[in-house]
Amino acid sequence: MPELPEVEVARRALEEHCVGKRIVRCSAADDTKVIDGVAPPRLEAALVGRTISAARRKGKNLWLALDSPPFPSFQFGMAGAIYIKGVELSKYKRSAVSPTEEWPLKYSKLLVVMDDGLEFSFTDKRRFAKIRFLDNPEAVPPISELGPDALFEPLHLDDFVESLSRKKAPIKALLLDQSFISGIGNWIADEVLYQARIHPMQTASMISKEKCKALHQCIIEVIEKSLEVGCNSSQYPENWIFHSREKKPGKKIDFITVGGRTSAYVPELQKLDGIDATASRAKISKEQSKSNKAAREVDDDEEEAKPAKRGRKQLVKATHEIQEDEEDTKESKRGRKQPAKTSKGSWKKAHHSSEGSGDDDSDDEAVDKVVAEQGKRRDPKQPAEAKSSSDKGGSAAPAKRPQRKKRQL
């Protein structure tokens, strides 16, 4: 997000190219989330005909002083930026717009046209920025709640050391507190702490006087260097941690959360001192003990689960055996209960047996029984003769058995 250097470069661009010029046209987006406290049509009407007398800044906030109040103020939020059409400012990439780019820009929230044809636009892609129209921007929040500006109102070294000695917060969180010092954001805080070799979690009051002096000096140097190269990050010194902040943790760089923000630091160079170091070791030891205890509990649970698993396996095996025995019993019962089917061969066997016995009545009864059984199996709609003629091989069915002659007594 834009921090003090980025907003300051935008202020300088507006001061160089817009101060002393009159506004002849204005276009405000219909976005009440960004344009706060004033209707867009009213803002447009109020700006037209006014002359810009100065461009001012405190912390991450910028406002334009006009020939009479009220004044438009800009809080940059996460992605706010100033673009000036046709102005090639190579040092500040957000101040220059190529002739081939769309204009007005897609995310423009306020477009201002000067009497000489120059145009500038305030844009915000993520809609966290604010545009306000105030009689005295410095007298009301958020600007009225800001601490000394890190560039325009730097604390004297002794005051800085004294102020840190009274603070019990982690130094990274304190640097991000805009009421303590305004303009320092996440990347600048990481950079100055790295340059001063101070751990982000170090309690401010526990920092030695020597390191407090180093931190005070680094704040000034980092801001001035970033302004010197127009906030062109590719021109930042190679030894800055800035170039590694977007990379994943490696052997040297590590990331922790301090003050609600992700903080990059080098553990080998930025170490905790004094009580903070002791507390950190105790915390690590406690976390390791909890981790080891949890691991032991998991091992114990696994050991207790093994006999239970063995018991379940035995039970499953016994169940399978019982099921197999039941299946065998059912098969046996089905074999005993199923009646034997009568075939032609069995009919012949019964016939010959009856002839050998000489019992005509029993013979006739056996024949009638077999014929009756075959009749049940035969399709009642199909004549017996047709079915017999369809036997495999094409041979006719045997003729109906002639009536047996009565025996002479």
HELIX and SHEET records of a PDB file:
HELIX    1   1 LEU A    4  HIS A   17  1                                  14    
HELIX    2   2 PRO A   40  LEU A   47  1                                   8    
HELIX    3   3 LYS A   93  SER A   95  5                                   3    
HELIX    4   4 PRO A  137  ALA A  139  5                                   3    
HELIX    5   5 ILE A  143  GLU A  145  5                                   3    
HELIX    6   6 LEU A  157  SER A  165  1                                   9    
HELIX    7   7 ILE A  171  LEU A  176  1                                   6    
HELIX    8   8 ASN A  186  ALA A  196  1                                  11    
HELIX    9   9 ALA A  204  MET A  206  5                                   3    
HELIX   10  10 LYS A  209  GLU A  228  1                                  20    
HELIX   11  11 SER A  233  GLN A  235  5                                   3    
HELIX   12  12 ILE A  241  SER A  244  5                                   4    
HELIX   13  13 GLY A  274  LYS A  337  1                                  64    
HELIX   14  14 LYS A  344  SER A  357  1                                  14    
HELIX   15  15 ASP A  360  ARG A  377  1                                  18    
HELIX   16  16 ALA A  384  SER A  389  1                                   6    
SHEET    1   A 5 ILE A  23  ALA A  28  0                                        
SHEET    2   A 5 SER A 108  MET A 114 -1                                        
SHEET    3   A 5 GLU A 119  ASP A 124 -1                                        
SHEET    4   A 5 GLY A  80  LYS A  85 -1                                        
SHEET    5   A 5 ALA A  96  VAL A  97  1                                        
SHEET    1   B 4 ILE A  52  LYS A  58  0                                        
SHEET    2   B 4 ASN A  61  LEU A  66 -1                                        
SHEET    3   B 4 PHE A  71  GLN A  75 -1                                        
SHEET    4   B 4 LYS A 130  LEU A 134 -1                                        
SHEET    1   C 2 ASP A 254  VAL A 258  0                                        
SHEET    2   C 2 ARG A 261  TYR A 265 -1                                        
END                                                                             
